[in-house]
Amino acid sequence: MESKTEMTRFKNAKVYYRIFPMLNMRWDHVKILEDVKTLYVRYIQDFGTGRDGVVPSYWRFTTDGVFYNESQLAVYNGVTRDILDKVIDGCSAIILSFGQSGSGKSLTASGLRNCYKDRGIAPRVISDLFLKKEVLKNQIRLCVQLSYVETKHTYLKDLLSEDSDTFTRSFREITLQKVKSADEALTLLFRAESKREFAANSTTSHGANGIFTITVTAKPANTTDPMKKTSKLHVVDLGGVDSYGNATSINKNISQVGNANVAKTQLEQFILTLIQNRPDCILVKQRLNPLIQYLGDSLSAHSILRCVGHIRVDLPNLYITLSLLAFGQCIRGLKPKRLQPNISKNEEIEIKLLKNQIVGMRKENDLNAMLNCGDLASNITQDRVLQMQNIAKEYLTDITNELVVLNVSDARTVLKVFKDLYNKLEMDKEECVKIAHDDGYQEGFTTAINTEITRSTTKSKESIGVGKLKSSHGNVSLKGSPKKAPSNISKNALGEKRNTLTKRSKTSSLSLKKSSTGKKKSNAGSLHDLPLHLAELGEVKDLPKNVPNYAKAWALFINDNSYNYAKLEEERIASETEAKELQLEYYHAIRQLHKCHETVDLRKNELRKAEMRRLFDPQTCDEDGKAFLSAAETECLDNCNHAQQELIAEQEHVLKKQTEFILALEQTQSIKKDIIDKFDDFCKKHYHISVPDLHATSQLHVVYESGAISALLDEEVGETLPDDEVHNIKLYRQLQRLMKEQILKEIKLTKRRKRWT
């Protein structure tokens, strides 16, 4: 009984709808009940010729939620409730965004062209998934992998591969990119979105189906548990369903519209097959469309399915709206079944546990052999000694364990072998230290000579005279005489001791000696070439003798009264202050405009509810059957008109403040440019160069930076945000800019290909 209750409480397939907002909403065509789950759509036959006085009839459609004028966050919370927990638990899920062309499907699925506040489901899922990964890091280890494909006809296009222009039919060639952070995942998402196919003369309308997949592998933090859970979360942006030649699909060709309609029809047929529960037909229908085949087991009655339909309520698009509502009713017909987590064995941990068991068994066998089969022979042959030496070396290199060593009959011989090896290594260490000390002493002496020569050449460089250079180097011996080693170590003794070292110590000492001799040769070669190089520098006569750095040149410039820097600086400060004040006024006007928009939407909702109450109340009709406005509806209509007038006035005020702000910025930029030009003339006049050859920051403070201003246009002044949120907003805007540049680049390349084909 508990399992049935849980199964009915959590429904696998749910369907939501978003109504496309329009300037003139026709609520006599579509009505929403107060439960925000039931839709009434008027009969198409009522709009026929000669049916003006007919009582309106409606079709009734039940949904899991209707969104109208709702924020992206509200849609995300309503659609993806409890999905991430199920995905981490091993259950696959699909979030399907479908609807008519230009009705906001991509806005819901990704929303990558909007501001950070209005981002869609895919980026929000990425952020929440990595937050859960951080919270659950002490319990489970999550491995997140991404893939992004686009389906067209019977082919797949891998959007994360380097060569994304080619189509394939093989699922094995699809790139599966492992990511470790939300920033890395967002970067891949934006990069893949820029490679999608768009309709002609449009950068927002997609021409094919897009599938963004997040593969999650959950492993227990306890390394002794060999089980793991693997699941997939698909965010599907289905192609826009439409009629060719319709105003909403004017940018799409007949192939793009036809493929989207076929994909929706085949998906509907596959869901009907799932409802009938016929396994033989399911396999056949699954192979008809690459979208269904790619989703695989994720599209079944045992997985989670969340669909968001996008509809319009105007009369020309009412036929397509009815078709989309019928498609949603078909999806809701899937009977809820128990979710089946994909649980499998973690091969890595299982192999590690088996290896540990084998090691334990070997130790046990060796211990038994030592206790039961001990060799008590006192006479040890030479072959036996060699065998024990090999066993000791294997123990030092971790090839054998201590039980094998203890199993040897004569422990004294084994300990003597260890002692001899230790003494030999200590002797080799002392000899290597002595040789390295001697070679390093000679190398340090050579370095000191080179440093002294460099100082002498630096002094000669200031005079630039070639003759002085030769005289200054005449007192320096280029060959040099290295200092002798200590008397207690002779060269013959060192040679004999080098011969007694092991092969490893010989190699290290020889390489050390070669590197030191190579350095000597390179230093000597540079010293021979130095006088000629400085002689060539002495022939240059056009260089200024005293070129100050940037800060000194700027200080001299601002103290020069002939350039009127003080007056320009006062004008710049005054213009900057005025620009900042206008900036604050402009932001305040924008906030007021947002509030006016919210007020208008609120008044329209109140008016819509009043109209719906009047239409469903028969008492609001007069004796002739004609409806009249109620007092509440009249008051709501007056409030709506007043709010719209305030909105128009506030729009004019915002445009005025924007113009004043731009003029102040341009004036500040003009003053700043005058100062820079005069500083450039000052440098040319006094130093014969346009800019000093040093990288330093200028004392000019730029008032207007296009990136900084655009970054603040949609934020409230004085709003305090956490550091993580500020970082996410900056990254999101940077990725948006790169995505737009890549999309425009791809459009140009496409036009160029068409021109030459």
N, C-alpha and C positions, 0 to 999 in steps of 0.2 A: 504493500500500500504506500509506503514512503517513496519508493522509486517512481510510482505512477504520479504521485503528487508533485514530486520534483520535476518530472518530465513535463507535466502540464504547466507548471509554473515557468519553466524556461522553454520558450518556443524557439525552435531552430530557425525557421524562416519568418522574417518580418519585412513588411513593405511600408515605406514612408513616401510622402509626396511633398514637393516644394512647388508652390504656385508662383509663376513668373509675375513680378509686379509690373503693372502698366499704368499709364497716366489716367486712362478712363477704364476702370475695372467694371466689367459687366457682371454684376452679382446676380442678375436675373438668369444667367446661363448656368452658373455654378454656385452652390450654397454649401456652407460648412456649419455643422451643428456645434453646439457649445462644448461637446466632449472632445472636439478637435480631432476626431477619428473617423467621422462619417461625412461622406461627400454626396451631394445630390447634383446630378447633371441633367439638364433639360433635354427632352426628346428632340432629335434633329427634325422630326416630322412637323413639330410645332412651328418651324420657321418657313414652312412651305407657303406657296401662293394660296390665298384665300382662307387662311387659318388665323386671322388676326384676333378674332373674338373667342378663340378656343381657350378653355381652362388649361393652364400649363401643367404638363406632366414631367416627372423626373425619374431618372434611373438612380438607384441607390448603390453606393460602393462603400464597403467597410475597409478601413486601413488601420495601421498601427500608429499613425500620427500624421498630421498635416501641418506643414510649416509655411507661414505667410508673414513676410517682413520680420523673420527671425534672424538673429545673428549667426555667424559661422560657428561660434562656440556652442550655441544652443542646439544647432543641428548635430554637431559632433557628439555632444553629451547624450543626445537622444538616440542616435544611431548606434554608437559604439559602446553602449553601457555593458560592462562585464565581459567584453570581447577579449581584451588583452589578458585577463586572468585565465580565460579558457584556452587561449593560444599558448600561453606559457605552460599550461597543464597538458599540452599535447594535442589539442583539437584544432583542426584547420578551419579557416573562416574566409568568407568572401564578402566584400563590400562593393556592391554593384551600383553604379551611377548611370541611369539610362534616361532617355527622354527625347524631345524634339530638338532639332538644330537651333543653337542660339538661345537655349532656355536655361543655361547655367550648370550643365553637367560637369564641365572641367572646373568650374568655380567650387563645386561641392567636393569633387574628388581630390583636387590638388590645390587650387587657388594660388598658384605660384606667381601670378601677375598682380596680385593684390598686396596691400601692406601687411606687415607682420601680424597685426591684430586680426585681419580677415583672411588668414591662411586657411587652407582646406583640411581635409581629413588626413591625407598622406603625411604632410609634415607634422601634424599634431600627433599622429600615431607614433612616428619616429621619436619625438621628444618624450612622450609618456612611456614608451617601451624602454628607453635608456634610463629614465628615472626609476622604473621598476627594477631594472637590472642593478642599479646602485643600491636600492633598498634591500634587495634579496641576495646580495653578494655573499653573505655569510651562510646562506642556506643552499642556493643553487648557483651554478655557473651557466650563464647564457651566452651562446654563440649566435650572432646575428649576421645573416648573409642577405644580400640584395640582388635582385634581377629586375630588368625592365624590358619588356618586349612590346612589339606592335604587330598586330595581325592584319594582313591584307590578302584577299582572295584565299588561297590555300597555303600561304607562306607566313613565316615569322621573321621579324626584323629585330635583331639584338641591338638595343640602344646603349648598352654599356660596353660594347666591344669597341676596339679602336677603328675597325672597318665596319661602320654601321650602315653603309650604303647597299650592302648585299643582303638578299633574303635567303632563308634556309627553311628546310622542312624537318631538320633533325633537332630534337630537344636536347641532345647531348652537347651541341655546340653553343648552347646558351650560356652566357657568362654569369657566374655566381660569385659576386664580390663580397668578401668578408670585411666588415666594418667594426671599429672598436669604439666609436663615439658618435654622438648625434650630429656633430659638425661634419664629420666625414660622410655620413649617410645623406645629409642634406645636399652636400656638394655633388654627390653622385646623382641624386634626384634631379637637381637643376640641370646638370650636364646632359642627362638622358632626355629631359623634357625639351631641350633645345634641338634635339635631333629628330623629333617627331614630324610627321607629315601634316602640313597645313593646307587648307583650301586656298585657291588662287586669290591673290589680293587681300589676304587676311593673315594675321599673326595670332589669332585667338581661336579660330574654328578649326578643329582637327579633322583630318580626312580618313582616319582609320581608328581601330580599337586599340586602346592602350591598357597594359596590364602591369602594374607595379607590385612585385612580390617580395615579401619579407619572410625569409626562412629562419625559424627560431629553433635552436637545439638546446634543450635544458638538461644539464647534468648535475647530479647531486654534488654538493661541496665535499661530502664524505667520499673519499677515494675508494672505499671498500664496497660501495654499491655499484654493480656493473650495469645498471639500467639507465637509459636515457630516453627523453621524449622529444620528438621532432614534429613540427607543425609548420603550416604555411598560412600567411595572411595575404590575400590578394585584394588589391584596390583596383577595380576595373572601371575604366572610363569608356563606356560603350559609345560607338559612333551615333551621331544624331539621326533619329528616324524622321523622315520627311517625305514630301512629294516633290519630284523634280520640277523645277520652275517656280516653286513657292518662294515668297519673299524672304522667308527665314533661311533658305538654302540657296540663295542667289550666287554665292561665291563657290559653291561646290559643283563639280561636274557630275555627269550621270553615273559614272562608275563609283564614285565615292558615296552617292546617295543610295545606289542599288546595293552595294556591299553592306551598308549599315542596316538597311531593311532586311536583307537576307540573314544577317547575323542575329537580329532580333527574332525573326521568325523561327530559325533553327533552334535558338535557345528556348523559345516557347515550346516547340515540339519536344525537345529533350526533357523539359520539366514535366510535360504531360506524360512522357514515358516513365519518368521517375515516380509519378503518382500511381501509375498502373502497376509499378514494381515488376517489370518484365526484364530480367537480366539479359536475355538474348537481344532484345531491341535496344537496350541501353548501350551495348557495345557498338551496335550499328550506327545509332544516332550520334554517338560520341566521336566517330571518325568523320562525320560530315563537315564539321567546322573546326579549324585549327584553334579557335578560342576555347571551345568546349574540350577539345582534346588536351590543350595545354593545362586547363584547370584540373583535369583528371579527377582524382578521388575527392578533391576539395569541394567539387560540385556534386553533392549527394545528399540523401536524406539524413545521413549521420553527421553532417558538418553544419557549421553556422552560416547562414545566408542573410545578409542585410542589404535591402535594395532601397534606393532613393530615386523615385521617379520625378521628372520635371515636366510640368504641363502648363499650357496657356488656356485662358478662359474666354478669349475672343471667338467670335463666330467662325471666321475662316479656318481656324485651327481646331475647332471642336471635334472634327472627325478623328484627328490624330490623338486628341486628348482621350477620347473614348477607347481607342485602341490601346493606349498605354495603361489606362485604368483596368481594362480587361486582362492585360498582361500581368498586372500586379495581382489581380484576383487569382490568376492561374498559379502564381508563385505561392500565395498564401494557402493554396490547396494542398501543399506538401504536408503530409502527416508527420507530426513530431516523433522522432525516434531517439533512442538513447545515443548520446554522443560517444564516439569511439576514439579515445586518445591513441595516438601512434607511439606505442612504447616498444622499444627494441633494446637489445643488449649493446652496451658500450664495449666495443671490441678492444680498445686500448686498455681499459681497466681490467677487463677479463683476462687478457694476455698477461698483464702485470701480476695479477693474482696467481695465475698458473705458474709463472716463473718463480714467484716466491715459494709456492708449494714445492716445486722441483728442487729449489735450493735447500729447503728444510729437509726434504727426503734424502738428499745427498749427504747432508751433515749427519743425519741419523744413521745412514749406512756406514759412513766413515767411522763414526763413534763405535758402532757395533763391531766393525772390523778391527779397530784398535784394541777393544776389550777382549774379543774372542780369539783373535789370530795374532797375538803378539809374538815376534821373533826374538828368541833369547840367545841367539848365537853371539859369542863374544868376539870371534875373529871376523873382521871386516875386510873385504878385498878392496883393491883399487877401483874396480868397476862400481862397487857399492858406494864408495866415497864420491865418485863422480855423479852417481845417481842422486845422492843427497845434496850435492852442490846444485844440481839442476832444480831439485825440489825447492831449495831455499830461494833461488832466483825467481822461480815461478810464484812463490809466496810474496816476494817483494813487488812483483808486477801484478798482483791480484789475480793471477791465473788459478791458483789453488787456495784453499782455506787453511786455517790453523790445525784442523783435525788431521789433514794429510801429513802435515809436518810432525805432529805428535805421534803419528803412527809409525815413524821411522824407529828402528830398533835401538840405535845408539844416539841418545839425545845429545851427549857431549860432542859428538862429531858435528852435529847440526849447529849447535851453538858456536863452535869454533869456526865454522864456515861463515856465520853471520859476523863474527868478530873480525875475521880477515877481510871481508868485504868492506866493513866500516873503516878499518885502518887504511886500506888502499884508497878509499874515497877521500879521507882526510889528507893524505899525502898529495894526492892530485890537486886538491883544493888549495893547499899552501903554495904549490908550484905555480898554479894559474894566477894567484894573487901577486906573486913576485914579478912574473913576466908582465902582467897588466900594469903594475906600478912603474916598471922601467919604461915601457912603451908610452904610457900616459905622461911621464915626466918629460920625455923628448917632445911629445906633441904639444905640451903646454909651453915649452920653451920656444918652439916654432911659432905658436900663436902670439906670444909676447913680441917676437920680432916683427910679425906682420902688423900688429897694433901700432908699434912705434913707427913703422914705415907709413901707415895710413895717416897718423898725426902729422908727419912731416909733409906729406903730399897735400893735406888740407890747408896747411899754412902757405904752401907754395901756390895753391889755387887762388888765394886772395890777390896775389900780385899779378897773376895771369901771364907773366913773362916766361918765355921758353928757356932763356939762358939761366934765369934763376932756378927754374925747375931742375935743370941738369946739375947745377952746383949743389942744390940741396940734397939731391940723391947721390952725389958722389961720395959722401962720407958714410954711406950705408952699405954694408956687405950683404949682397943678395943671397950668397950661399949660406952664410951663417955657420956657427960652430956650436953644436949642441953641447950642453953641459954633461960632464962625465957622470957615470953612475957611481954609487957608493963603492968604496974600495973593497969592502968585505965580500962583494959578489963579483967574480971575474967572468969574462965572456966565455971562457972554456967551461967553467962550471955551469953557466946557464945553458950552454949547448948540450952538455951531458944530461942535465936535468930535463931538458925538453924532450930528449930521446926516450926518457923513462915514462913520459906521460901516456895516458890512454889516447885512443883515436879521437875521442870527443874533444879533449883538451888541446890536441894538436890543431884540430880544425878551427877552434875558437881563437887560439893565439895567432894562427896564420891569417885569419880574416881580420883580426884586429891590427896586425902589422901592415896588411895591404891597405886597409882604410887609412891608416896614418900616413903611409908613403904617398897615397893618392892625394891626400890633402896637401902634403908638402909640394907635390908637383903642381897642383892647381894654384896654390898661392904664389909659387915662383913664377908661373906663366903670367899671372895677373900683374905682378910687379914689373916684368919686362915690358908689358904693353902699356903701363900707366903713363910714362912720360909722353909717348906719342899721342895718347888720347887727350891729355891736358894741353899739349901743344896745339892740337886742332881747336880746342876751346878758346885758346888765346887769340885766334884770328877773328872771333866774333866781336864786332865793335858797336852794334846797334842796340844791344841790351842796356836798359837803364841800370845805373849803378846802385841806386838806393830805392828799391821797391818795397814799401811797407806792407804789412798784412792788411786784411780786410778791415779789422777794427780800427787800426791807426789811420787808414785812408778815410774811413767814414768820419772819424773824429776831426781830421783836418778839414773835411768837406763842410761839416756843420758849423765850424768856426770861421769859415770863409764868408764874409759879409756880401761879397759880390753876387752870390747865388740866392740870397734872400731865403735861406732855409728856415729861419725862425717864423717868417710870415706864412710860408707854406705849411709848416708843422701846425701852426695855430688853426689854419683852415682845415687841415686834415682831422685834427682832434674835434673841431666843431662839427664837421660833416659826419664823423664817426658817431658822435653822441646823438646827432639827429637821426642817423640810420638805426641806431639801437632803439631809440624811443619809438620810431615808426614800426620797427620790427615787433615790439611788444604790442602796439596797437593793432597791428595786422593779425597777430596770433589771437588776440582777444576777439577780434571780429570773426575769425574763423571758428572759434569756440561758440560764439553766439549763433553763427550760421548752422552749426551742427545741432544746437538746441532747437533752432527753428524747424529744421528737418524732422527732428524727433517729435516736436509738437504737432506738425502737419500729419505725420503718420498716425499719431495717437488720435487726432480728431477724425481722420478717415476711418480708422477702426471703429470708433464710436458710432460714426454715421452708418457704417456697414452693418453693425449689430442692430441699430435701430431700424434699418430697412428690412433686415431679415425678420425681426419681430413683427413688423407691419405686414409682411407678405404671408406669414404663417398665422396671422390673427384675422379671422373673417370679420371681426367687428370694425375693422378699419376701412370698410367699404360703405358707400352711401346706398341709397335705395336703388339706383340704377346699376349697381355692381362696380362702379368705378372707385378705385382706391384713392384715398386722400391722405395727406401727410399728417402724422400725429404731432403732438406738441414736443415730444422728446426728439423726433426726427427733425423738426424745424429748428430746434435749439442746436442740435448737432451740426446741421447744415450751416447755420450762422457762424458757429465756432470754427468750422472748417474753412469758410471763406475768409474769416478774420486772420486765421493762422497763415493762410496762403499769401495774404497781403503783407503780413509781417515778414514772411520769407522773401518776397520780392524786394522789399525795402532793405533787408539785411544783405541780400546779394549785391545790390548796388553799392552799399556801404563797404563791403569786402573788396569789390573791384576798385573803388576809390582808394582805399588804404593800400592795396597792392600796387597801384600805379605810383603813389607817393613813395612807397618803400623802394621800388625799383629805381626811381629817379635819384633818391638819396644814395643808393648803392653805386649808381653810375657816376655820380659826382665824386664820391670817395675814391673810386677807381681812377678817375681822371687826375685828381690831385696826387695820388700815389704814383701814377705814371710820370707826371711832371718831375717829381722828386727823383725818381730813378733815372730819368733822362739827364737831368742836371748832374747827378752823381757820375753818370757815364761820361759826360763831357769833361767833368773835373779830372777824372782818371786819364782820359786821352790827352788832356792839355799838360798835365804835370808828369805823367809816367809813360806816355806814348803807348798805352795799352787800354783796351776798353774796360776790362774787369781785372782786378788783382788775382793772381794765380794762387788763391787759397780758398778753401771751402769753409765758410763761416756763415753763421746766421745773421741776417740783417736786423737792424733795430726797428725797421718798419713793421708795423703790425697790420696784416691784411684784415680788413673788416669783412669783406664778402668772400666766402669760399662756397662755390656752388654745391659741393658735397655736404658741407655742414648745414647750409640753409635748407636744402632739400631733405636732409635727415630730420629736421625739426618741424616740418610743415604739418605733419599729421600727429604731433604730440602736443600736449598741453604744457604751457609754460609753468615751471615750478613743480611739475609732476616728478615725484621721486620714484625711481624704479630700481630693483635690485641689480647688482653687477652682472649676474648671469643673464638677466632679461635684456640689459643694454647690449651685452655681447651678442646675444641671439639676434637682436634687431639689426645691428651693424652687419653681421654676417649675412643675414637674410637679404638686406638691400644690396650688398656687394654681389651676391650670387644672382639676384634679379638683373642687375646691370650686365653681368657677363652673359646671362642667358639671352637677353634681348640682343646683344651684339652678335652672338652666335646665330640666332634665328635670322637676323637681317643678312648675315653673311651667307647662310644657306640659301636664302631666297635669291640673292644675287647670282650665286653659282647655278641655281636651277634655271633662272632666266637665261644665263649664258649658254647652258647646255642646250636648251630649246632653240636658241638662236642658231647654233651650229649643227643641229640635227634636222 
